[in-house]
């Protein structure tokens, strides 16, 4: 079977297997966040960081949610990485932003973090800080067996149906999930132009 055909068939199968319950929980959580005038901090690395930027636009423009992507300020990001390393880059951003129980974090990650393998430790530390400050943790990840899944309040797991395509599918479905969230009538304040 040609790659494109296989990819699209796999995507359709994944779409049908995603559990909608955590998506609903995230929507309900964000409705409450907006009502209490809390902020949403989107966290991710690599392609997930780019998805965070796009998601922040949608949360702000379409849903009137005060949202920020921790990786959008390149000067701050690179200064923190250069001086202190990746492990604390998100926690220090959240500390300066005075993350509180009125706020929430939205983690987009393929692997979701693994402390033993020292993978995405910066995201793990940010989740720990959020839990310490009683800020809800919402997430879309590509692995069932990850720190984010075990520690998050509402976590959507993109089924890894083909291991060689975990990253592209997880990052693609991050977009599908947040678009499902921002287009929900309970959150949508301003319709898209098209």
Biotite code that builds the C-alpha atoms (Angstrom):
import biotite.structure as struc

atoms = struc.array([
    struc.Atom([0.000, 0.000, 0.000], chain_id="A", res_id=1, res_name="UNK", atom_name="CA", element="C"),
    struc.Atom([1.384, 3.476, -0.838], chain_id="A", res_id=2, res_name="UNK", atom_name="CA", element="C"),
    struc.Atom([2.556, 5.492, 2.184], chain_id="A", res_id=3, res_name="UNK", atom_name="CA", element="C"),
    struc.Atom([0.019, 8.308, 1.777], chain_id="A", res_id=4, res_name="UNK", atom_name="CA", element="C"),
    struc.Atom([-2.879, 5.850, 1.642], chain_id="A", res_id=5, res_name="UNK", atom_name="CA", element="C"),
    struc.Atom([-1.597, 3.993, 4.711], chain_id="A", res_id=6, res_name="UNK", atom_name="CA", element="C"),
    struc.Atom([-1.037, 7.270, 6.588], chain_id="A", res_id=7, res_name="UNK", atom_name="CA", element="C"),
    struc.Atom([-4.554, 8.535, 5.907], chain_id="A", res_id=8, res_name="UNK", atom_name="CA", element="C"),
    struc.Atom([-6.181, 5.195, 6.761], chain_id="A", res_id=9, res_name="UNK", atom_name="CA", element="C"),
    struc.Atom([-4.211, 5.090, 10.005], chain_id="A", res_id=10, res_name="UNK", atom_name="CA", element="C"),
    struc.Atom([-5.273, 8.676, 10.800], chain_id="A", res_id=11, res_name="UNK", atom_name="CA", element="C"),
    struc.Atom([-8.928, 7.786, 10.316], chain_id="A", res_id=12, res_name="UNK", atom_name="CA", element="C"),
    struc.Atom([-8.550, 4.745, 12.580], chain_id="A", res_id=13, res_name="UNK", atom_name="CA", element="C"),
    struc.Atom([-6.825, 6.832, 15.275], chain_id="A", res_id=14, res_name="UNK", atom_name="CA", element="C"),
    struc.Atom([-9.589, 9.449, 15.113], chain_id="A", res_id=15, res_name="UNK", atom_name="CA", element="C"),
    struc.Atom([-12.172, 6.765, 15.879], chain_id="A", res_id=16, res_name="UNK", atom_name="CA", element="C"),
    struc.Atom([-10.145, 5.320, 18.758], chain_id="A", res_id=17, res_name="UNK", atom_name="CA", element="C"),
    struc.Atom([-9.450, 8.558, 20.672], chain_id="A", res_id=18, res_name="UNK", atom_name="CA", element="C"),
    struc.Atom([-11.395, 8.634, 23.922], chain_id="A", res_id=19, res_name="UNK", atom_name="CA", element="C"),
    struc.Atom([-13.665, 11.728, 23.848], chain_id="A", res_id=20, res_name="UNK", atom_name="CA", element="C"),
    struc.Atom([-14.103, 11.797, 27.661], chain_id="A", res_id=21, res_name="UNK", atom_name="CA", element="C"),
    struc.Atom([-10.880, 13.670, 28.467], chain_id="A", res_id=22, res_name="UNK", atom_name="CA", element="C"),
    struc.Atom([-11.625, 16.113, 25.623], chain_id="A", res_id=23, res_name="UNK", atom_name="CA", element="C"),
    struc.Atom([-14.956, 16.864, 27.318], chain_id="A", res_id=24, res_name="UNK", atom_name="CA", element="C"),
    struc.Atom([-13.183, 17.237, 30.684], chain_id="A", res_id=25, res_name="UNK", atom_name="CA", element="C"),
    struc.Atom([-10.748, 19.747, 29.177], chain_id="A", res_id=26, res_name="UNK", atom_name="CA", element="C"),
    struc.Atom([-13.611, 21.745, 27.652], chain_id="A", res_id=27, res_name="UNK", atom_name="CA", element="C"),
    struc.Atom([-15.464, 21.826, 30.982], chain_id="A", res_id=28, res_name="UNK", atom_name="CA", element="C"),
    struc.Atom([-12.250, 22.822, 32.760], chain_id="A", res_id=29, res_name="UNK", atom_name="CA", element="C"),
    struc.Atom([-11.622, 25.653, 30.309], chain_id="A", res_id=30, res_name="UNK", atom_name="CA", element="C"),
    struc.Atom([-15.174, 26.942, 30.644], chain_id="A", res_id=31, res_name="UNK", atom_name="CA", element="C"),
    struc.Atom([-14.567, 27.177, 34.406], chain_id="A", res_id=32, res_name="UNK", atom_name="CA", element="C"),
    struc.Atom([-11.108, 28.727, 33.845], chain_id="A", res_id=33, res_name="UNK", atom_name="CA", element="C"),
    struc.Atom([-12.595, 31.471, 31.685], chain_id="A", res_id=34, res_name="UNK", atom_name="CA", element="C"),
    struc.Atom([-15.352, 32.139, 34.230], chain_id="A", res_id=35, res_name="UNK", atom_name="CA", element="C"),
    struc.Atom([-12.773, 32.632, 37.001], chain_id="A", res_id=36, res_name="UNK", atom_name="CA", element="C"),
    struc.Atom([-10.598, 34.732, 34.655], chain_id="A", res_id=37, res_name="UNK", atom_name="CA", element="C"),
    struc.Atom([-7.689, 32.326, 34.894], chain_id="A", res_id=38, res_name="UNK", atom_name="CA", element="C"),
    struc.Atom([-4.870, 32.020, 32.402], chain_id="A", res_id=39, res_name="UNK", atom_name="CA", element="C"),
    struc.Atom([-3.905, 29.061, 30.235], chain_id="A", res_id=40, res_name="UNK", atom_name="CA", element="C"),
    struc.Atom([-0.208, 28.304, 29.780], chain_id="A", res_id=41, res_name="UNK", atom_name="CA", element="C"),
    struc.Atom([0.579, 26.088, 26.779], chain_id="A", res_id=42, res_name="UNK", atom_name="CA", element="C"),
    struc.Atom([3.776, 24.055, 27.049], chain_id="A", res_id=43, res_name="UNK", atom_name="CA", element="C"),
    struc.Atom([5.538, 21.934, 24.452], chain_id="A", res_id=44, res_name="UNK", atom_name="CA", element="C"),
    struc.Atom([8.862, 21.331, 22.719], chain_id="A", res_id=45, res_name="UNK", atom_name="CA", element="C"),
    struc.Atom([9.745, 20.893, 19.052], chain_id="A", res_id=46, res_name="UNK", atom_name="CA", element="C"),
    struc.Atom([6.694, 20.520, 16.821], chain_id="A", res_id=47, res_name="UNK", atom_name="CA", element="C"),
    struc.Atom([4.531, 20.604, 19.926], chain_id="A", res_id=48, res_name="UNK", atom_name="CA", element="C"),
    struc.Atom([5.902, 24.073, 20.741], chain_id="A", res_id=49, res_name="UNK", atom_name="CA", element="C"),
    struc.Atom([4.775, 25.255, 17.314], chain_id="A", res_id=50, res_name="UNK", atom_name="CA", element="C"),
    struc.Atom([1.358, 23.734, 17.988], chain_id="A", res_id=51, res_name="UNK", atom_name="CA", element="C"),
    struc.Atom([1.262, 25.626, 21.305], chain_id="A", res_id=52, res_name="UNK", atom_name="CA", element="C"),
    struc.Atom([1.708, 28.924, 19.450], chain_id="A", res_id=53, res_name="UNK", atom_name="CA", element="C"),
    struc.Atom([-1.182, 28.144, 17.134], chain_id="A", res_id=54, res_name="UNK", atom_name="CA", element="C"),
    struc.Atom([-3.372, 26.897, 20.004], chain_id="A", res_id=55, res_name="UNK", atom_name="CA", element="C"),
    struc.Atom([-2.731, 30.093, 21.979], chain_id="A", res_id=56, res_name="UNK", atom_name="CA", element="C"),
    struc.Atom([-3.964, 32.126, 19.024], chain_id="A", res_id=57, res_name="UNK", atom_name="CA", element="C"),
    struc.Atom([-7.177, 30.101, 18.911], chain_id="A", res_id=58, res_name="UNK", atom_name="CA", element="C"),
    struc.Atom([-7.799, 30.177, 22.668], chain_id="A", res_id=59, res_name="UNK", atom_name="CA", element="C"),
    struc.Atom([-7.323, 33.951, 22.734], chain_id="A", res_id=60, res_name="UNK", atom_name="CA", element="C"),
    struc.Atom([-9.051, 34.909, 19.480], chain_id="A", res_id=61, res_name="UNK", atom_name="CA", element="C"),
    struc.Atom([-11.916, 32.424, 19.365], chain_id="A", res_id=62, res_name="UNK", atom_name="CA", element="C"),
    struc.Atom([-12.578, 31.703, 23.045], chain_id="A", res_id=63, res_name="UNK", atom_name="CA", element="C"),
    struc.Atom([-11.553, 34.863, 24.925], chain_id="A", res_id=64, res_name="UNK", atom_name="CA", element="C"),
    struc.Atom([-9.206, 32.857, 27.134], chain_id="A", res_id=65, res_name="UNK", atom_name="CA", element="C"),
    struc.Atom([-6.048, 34.610, 28.291], chain_id="A", res_id=66, res_name="UNK", atom_name="CA", element="C"),
    struc.Atom([-3.435, 32.164, 26.988], chain_id="A", res_id=67, res_name="UNK", atom_name="CA", element="C"),
    struc.Atom([0.340, 32.107, 26.573], chain_id="A", res_id=68, res_name="UNK", atom_name="CA", element="C"),
    struc.Atom([2.912, 29.802, 25.001], chain_id="A", res_id=69, res_name="UNK", atom_name="CA", element="C"),
    struc.Atom([6.056, 29.533, 27.106], chain_id="A", res_id=70, res_name="UNK", atom_name="CA", element="C"),
    struc.Atom([8.214, 29.077, 24.005], chain_id="A", res_id=71, res_name="UNK", atom_name="CA", element="C"),
    struc.Atom([7.038, 32.157, 22.090], chain_id="A", res_id=72, res_name="UNK", atom_name="CA", element="C"),
    struc.Atom([9.537, 34.552, 23.678], chain_id="A", res_id=73, res_name="UNK", atom_name="CA", element="C"),
    struc.Atom([12.689, 33.297, 21.944], chain_id="A", res_id=74, res_name="UNK", atom_name="CA", element="C"),
    struc.Atom([14.985, 35.634, 23.895], chain_id="A", res_id=75, res_name="UNK", atom_name="CA", element="C"),
    struc.Atom([13.740, 34.472, 27.286], chain_id="A", res_id=76, res_name="UNK", atom_name="CA", element="C"),
    struc.Atom([13.615, 30.835, 26.192], chain_id="A", res_id=77, res_name="UNK", atom_name="CA", element="C"),
    struc.Atom([17.165, 30.738, 24.858], chain_id="A", res_id=78, res_name="UNK", atom_name="CA", element="C"),
    struc.Atom([18.562, 32.743, 27.778], chain_id="A", res_id=79, res_name="UNK", atom_name="CA", element="C"),
    struc.Atom([17.020, 30.299, 30.251], chain_id="A", res_id=80, res_name="UNK", atom_name="CA", element="C"),
    struc.Atom([18.194, 27.259, 28.276], chain_id="A", res_id=81, res_name="UNK", atom_name="CA", element="C"),
    struc.Atom([21.681, 28.724, 27.896], chain_id="A", res_id=82, res_name="UNK", atom_name="CA", element="C"),
    struc.Atom([22.078, 29.725, 31.540], chain_id="A", res_id=83, res_name="UNK", atom_name="CA", element="C"),
    struc.Atom([20.073, 27.075, 33.378], chain_id="A", res_id=84, res_name="UNK", atom_name="CA", element="C"),
    struc.Atom([19.288, 24.235, 30.933], chain_id="A", res_id=85, res_name="UNK", atom_name="CA", element="C"),
    struc.Atom([16.061, 22.756, 29.610], chain_id="A", res_id=86, res_name="UNK", atom_name="CA", element="C"),
    struc.Atom([14.990, 21.101, 32.856], chain_id="A", res_id=87, res_name="UNK", atom_name="CA", element="C"),
    struc.Atom([13.830, 24.343, 34.482], chain_id="A", res_id=88, res_name="UNK", atom_name="CA", element="C"),
    struc.Atom([12.868, 26.443, 31.457], chain_id="A", res_id=89, res_name="UNK", atom_name="CA", element="C"),
    struc.Atom([9.099, 25.969, 31.884], chain_id="A", res_id=90, res_name="UNK", atom_name="CA", element="C"),
    struc.Atom([8.996, 26.101, 35.688], chain_id="A", res_id=91, res_name="UNK", atom_name="CA", element="C"),
    struc.Atom([10.878, 29.385, 35.755], chain_id="A", res_id=92, res_name="UNK", atom_name="CA", element="C"),
    struc.Atom([8.529, 30.831, 33.125], chain_id="A", res_id=93, res_name="UNK", atom_name="CA", element="C"),
    struc.Atom([5.547, 29.734, 35.235], chain_id="A", res_id=94, res_name="UNK", atom_name="CA", element="C"),
    struc.Atom([7.084, 31.074, 38.478], chain_id="A", res_id=95, res_name="UNK", atom_name="CA", element="C"),
    struc.Atom([7.628, 34.531, 36.963], chain_id="A", res_id=96, res_name="UNK", atom_name="CA", element="C"),
    struc.Atom([4.045, 34.376, 35.649], chain_id="A", res_id=97, res_name="UNK", atom_name="CA", element="C"),
    struc.Atom([2.814, 33.625, 39.200], chain_id="A", res_id=98, res_name="UNK", atom_name="CA", element="C"),
    struc.Atom([1.012, 30.421, 38.202], chain_id="A", res_id=99, res_name="UNK", atom_name="CA", element="C"),
    struc.Atom([-1.837, 29.844, 40.659], chain_id="A", res_id=100, res_name="UNK", atom_name="CA", element="C"),
    struc.Atom([-4.858, 27.640, 41.209], chain_id="A", res_id=101, res_name="UNK", atom_name="CA", element="C"),
    struc.Atom([-6.905, 30.061, 39.073], chain_id="A", res_id=102, res_name="UNK", atom_name="CA", element="C"),
    struc.Atom([-4.762, 29.097, 36.060], chain_id="A", res_id=103, res_name="UNK", atom_name="CA", element="C"),
    struc.Atom([-4.149, 25.864, 34.131], chain_id="A", res_id=104, res_name="UNK", atom_name="CA", element="C"),
    struc.Atom([-1.440, 24.380, 31.950], chain_id="A", res_id=105, res_name="UNK", atom_name="CA", element="C"),
    struc.Atom([-2.032, 22.673, 28.621], chain_id="A", res_id=106, res_name="UNK", atom_name="CA", element="C"),
    struc.Atom([0.792, 20.302, 27.712], chain_id="A", res_id=107, res_name="UNK", atom_name="CA", element="C"),
    struc.Atom([1.261, 19.167, 24.129], chain_id="A", res_id=108, res_name="UNK", atom_name="CA", element="C"),
    struc.Atom([3.840, 16.390, 23.918], chain_id="A", res_id=109, res_name="UNK", atom_name="CA", element="C"),
    struc.Atom([4.564, 13.318, 21.859], chain_id="A", res_id=110, res_name="UNK", atom_name="CA", element="C"),
    struc.Atom([6.278, 11.313, 24.599], chain_id="A", res_id=111, res_name="UNK", atom_name="CA", element="C"),
    struc.Atom([4.745, 12.975, 27.642], chain_id="A", res_id=112, res_name="UNK", atom_name="CA", element="C"),
    struc.Atom([7.926, 12.821, 29.703], chain_id="A", res_id=113, res_name="UNK", atom_name="CA", element="C"),
    struc.Atom([9.929, 10.033, 31.292], chain_id="A", res_id=114, res_name="UNK", atom_name="CA", element="C"),
    struc.Atom([12.059, 10.909, 34.318], chain_id="A", res_id=115, res_name="UNK", atom_name="CA", element="C"),
    struc.Atom([14.059, 7.643, 34.291], chain_id="A", res_id=116, res_name="UNK", atom_name="CA", element="C"),
    struc.Atom([15.094, 8.178, 30.665], chain_id="A", res_id=117, res_name="UNK", atom_name="CA", element="C"),
    struc.Atom([15.546, 11.953, 31.166], chain_id="A", res_id=118, res_name="UNK", atom_name="CA", element="C"),
    struc.Atom([13.043, 12.791, 28.430], chain_id="A", res_id=119, res_name="UNK", atom_name="CA", element="C"),
    struc.Atom([11.035, 16.039, 28.545], chain_id="A", res_id=120, res_name="UNK", atom_name="CA", element="C"),
    struc.Atom([12.114, 16.729, 32.116], chain_id="A", res_id=121, res_name="UNK", atom_name="CA", element="C"),
    struc.Atom([11.198, 20.398, 31.659], chain_id="A", res_id=122, res_name="UNK", atom_name="CA", element="C"),
    struc.Atom([7.580, 19.401, 31.071], chain_id="A", res_id=123, res_name="UNK", atom_name="CA", element="C"),
    struc.Atom([7.650, 17.024, 34.041], chain_id="A", res_id=124, res_name="UNK", atom_name="CA", element="C"),
    struc.Atom([8.917, 19.780, 36.342], chain_id="A", res_id=125, res_name="UNK", atom_name="CA", element="C"),
    struc.Atom([6.229, 22.159, 35.033], chain_id="A", res_id=126, res_name="UNK", atom_name="CA", element="C"),
    struc.Atom([3.513, 19.585, 35.754], chain_id="A", res_id=127, res_name="UNK", atom_name="CA", element="C"),
    struc.Atom([4.915, 19.066, 39.255], chain_id="A", res_id=128, res_name="UNK", atom_name="CA", element="C"),
    struc.Atom([4.831, 22.831, 39.856], chain_id="A", res_id=129, res_name="UNK", atom_name="CA", element="C"),
    struc.Atom([1.258, 23.032, 38.565], chain_id="A", res_id=130, res_name="UNK", atom_name="CA", element="C"),
    struc.Atom([0.198, 20.227, 40.901], chain_id="A", res_id=131, res_name="UNK", atom_name="CA", element="C"),
    struc.Atom([1.970, 21.931, 43.806], chain_id="A", res_id=132, res_name="UNK", atom_name="CA", element="C"),
    struc.Atom([0.074, 25.151, 43.048], chain_id="A", res_id=133, res_name="UNK", atom_name="CA", element="C"),
    struc.Atom([-3.201, 23.293, 42.382], chain_id="A", res_id=134, res_name="UNK", atom_name="CA", element="C"),
    struc.Atom([-3.428, 24.453, 38.769], chain_id="A", res_id=135, res_name="UNK", atom_name="CA", element="C"),
    struc.Atom([-5.195, 21.888, 36.564], chain_id="A", res_id=136, res_name="UNK", atom_name="CA", element="C"),
    struc.Atom([-3.065, 20.005, 34.050], chain_id="A", res_id=137, res_name="UNK", atom_name="CA", element="C"),
    struc.Atom([-4.590, 19.281, 30.641], chain_id="A", res_id=138, res_name="UNK", atom_name="CA", element="C"),
    struc.Atom([-2.706, 17.499, 27.901], chain_id="A", res_id=139, res_name="UNK", atom_name="CA", element="C"),
    struc.Atom([-2.587, 15.753, 24.547], chain_id="A", res_id=140, res_name="UNK", atom_name="CA", element="C"),
    struc.Atom([0.147, 13.095, 24.341], chain_id="A", res_id=141, res_name="UNK", atom_name="CA", element="C"),
    struc.Atom([1.187, 10.251, 22.074], chain_id="A", res_id=142, res_name="UNK", atom_name="CA", element="C"),
    struc.Atom([2.018, 7.686, 24.749], chain_id="A", res_id=143, res_name="UNK", atom_name="CA", element="C"),
    struc.Atom([-0.070, 5.928, 27.354], chain_id="A", res_id=144, res_name="UNK", atom_name="CA", element="C"),
    struc.Atom([2.908, 5.145, 29.612], chain_id="A", res_id=145, res_name="UNK", atom_name="CA", element="C"),
    struc.Atom([4.201, 8.638, 30.348], chain_id="A", res_id=146, res_name="UNK", atom_name="CA", element="C"),
    struc.Atom([4.487, 11.034, 33.267], chain_id="A", res_id=147, res_name="UNK", atom_name="CA", element="C"),
    struc.Atom([1.922, 13.441, 31.847], chain_id="A", res_id=148, res_name="UNK", atom_name="CA", element="C"),
    struc.Atom([-0.717, 10.708, 31.577], chain_id="A", res_id=149, res_name="UNK", atom_name="CA", element="C"),
    struc.Atom([-0.173, 9.623, 35.179], chain_id="A", res_id=150, res_name="UNK", atom_name="CA", element="C"),
    struc.Atom([-0.076, 13.158, 36.638], chain_id="A", res_id=151, res_name="UNK", atom_name="CA", element="C"),
    struc.Atom([-2.526, 15.099, 34.465], chain_id="A", res_id=152, res_name="UNK", atom_name="CA", element="C"),
    struc.Atom([-6.106, 15.968, 35.336], chain_id="A", res_id=153, res_name="UNK", atom_name="CA", element="C"),
    struc.Atom([-7.469, 15.366, 31.827], chain_id="A", res_id=154, res_name="UNK", atom_name="CA", element="C"),
    struc.Atom([-5.159, 13.765, 29.283], chain_id="A", res_id=155, res_name="UNK", atom_name="CA", element="C"),
    struc.Atom([-6.010, 12.802, 25.723], chain_id="A", res_id=156, res_name="UNK", atom_name="CA", element="C"),
    struc.Atom([-3.837, 9.945, 24.483], chain_id="A", res_id=157, res_name="UNK", atom_name="CA", element="C"),
    struc.Atom([-3.408, 9.615, 20.730], chain_id="A", res_id=158, res_name="UNK", atom_name="CA", element="C"),
    struc.Atom([-3.294, 5.844, 20.131], chain_id="A", res_id=159, res_name="UNK", atom_name="CA", element="C"),
    struc.Atom([0.103, 4.692, 18.874], chain_id="A", res_id=160, res_name="UNK", atom_name="CA", element="C"),
    struc.Atom([-1.151, 2.259, 16.247], chain_id="A", res_id=161, res_name="UNK", atom_name="CA", element="C"),
    struc.Atom([2.088, 2.245, 14.259], chain_id="A", res_id=162, res_name="UNK", atom_name="CA", element="C"),
    struc.Atom([5.295, 2.940, 16.172], chain_id="A", res_id=163, res_name="UNK", atom_name="CA", element="C"),
    struc.Atom([7.121, 4.479, 13.208], chain_id="A", res_id=164, res_name="UNK", atom_name="CA", element="C"),
    struc.Atom([4.415, 7.152, 12.962], chain_id="A", res_id=165, res_name="UNK", atom_name="CA", element="C"),
    struc.Atom([3.938, 8.045, 16.635], chain_id="A", res_id=166, res_name="UNK", atom_name="CA", element="C"),
    struc.Atom([5.452, 11.530, 16.314], chain_id="A", res_id=167, res_name="UNK", atom_name="CA", element="C"),
    struc.Atom([3.634, 12.725, 13.175], chain_id="A", res_id=168, res_name="UNK", atom_name="CA", element="C"),
    struc.Atom([0.324, 11.297, 14.366], chain_id="A", res_id=169, res_name="UNK", atom_name="CA", element="C"),
    struc.Atom([0.630, 12.698, 17.896], chain_id="A", res_id=170, res_name="UNK", atom_name="CA", element="C"),
    struc.Atom([1.527, 16.163, 16.605], chain_id="A", res_id=171, res_name="UNK", atom_name="CA", element="C"),
    struc.Atom([-1.192, 16.080, 13.946], chain_id="A", res_id=172, res_name="UNK", atom_name="CA", element="C"),
    struc.Atom([-3.846, 15.032, 16.445], chain_id="A", res_id=173, res_name="UNK", atom_name="CA", element="C"),
    struc.Atom([-2.769, 17.699, 18.930], chain_id="A", res_id=174, res_name="UNK", atom_name="CA", element="C"),
    struc.Atom([-4.159, 20.103, 16.344], chain_id="A", res_id=175, res_name="UNK", atom_name="CA", element="C"),
    struc.Atom([-7.320, 18.076, 15.798], chain_id="A", res_id=176, res_name="UNK", atom_name="CA", element="C"),
    struc.Atom([-7.992, 17.922, 19.556], chain_id="A", res_id=177, res_name="UNK", atom_name="CA", element="C"),
    struc.Atom([-7.436, 21.603, 20.332], chain_id="A", res_id=178, res_name="UNK", atom_name="CA", element="C"),
    struc.Atom([-9.562, 22.547, 17.318], chain_id="A", res_id=179, res_name="UNK", atom_name="CA", element="C"),
    struc.Atom([-12.324, 20.312, 18.707], chain_id="A", res_id=180, res_name="UNK", atom_name="CA", element="C"),
    struc.Atom([-11.932, 22.169, 22.010], chain_id="A", res_id=181, res_name="UNK", atom_name="CA", element="C"),
    struc.Atom([-11.960, 25.741, 20.664], chain_id="A", res_id=182, res_name="UNK", atom_name="CA", element="C"),
    struc.Atom([-14.866, 25.065, 18.310], chain_id="A", res_id=183, res_name="UNK", atom_name="CA", element="C"),
    struc.Atom([-17.078, 23.696, 21.092], chain_id="A", res_id=184, res_name="UNK", atom_name="CA", element="C"),
    struc.Atom([-20.131, 25.990, 21.481], chain_id="A", res_id=185, res_name="UNK", atom_name="CA", element="C"),
    struc.Atom([-19.477, 26.240, 25.233], chain_id="A", res_id=186, res_name="UNK", atom_name="CA", element="C"),
    struc.Atom([-16.130, 27.918, 24.533], chain_id="A", res_id=187, res_name="UNK", atom_name="CA", element="C"),
    struc.Atom([-16.492, 29.513, 21.110], chain_id="A", res_id=188, res_name="UNK", atom_name="CA", element="C"),
    struc.Atom([-17.138, 33.229, 21.464], chain_id="A", res_id=189, res_name="UNK", atom_name="CA", element="C"),
    struc.Atom([-16.083, 34.385, 18.000], chain_id="A", res_id=190, res_name="UNK", atom_name="CA", element="C"),
    struc.Atom([-16.642, 32.318, 14.876], chain_id="A", res_id=191, res_name="UNK", atom_name="CA", element="C"),
    struc.Atom([-13.864, 31.782, 12.368], chain_id="A", res_id=192, res_name="UNK", atom_name="CA", element="C"),
    struc.Atom([-13.976, 33.792, 9.134], chain_id="A", res_id=193, res_name="UNK", atom_name="CA", element="C"),
    struc.Atom([-14.222, 30.721, 6.889], chain_id="A", res_id=194, res_name="UNK", atom_name="CA", element="C"),
])
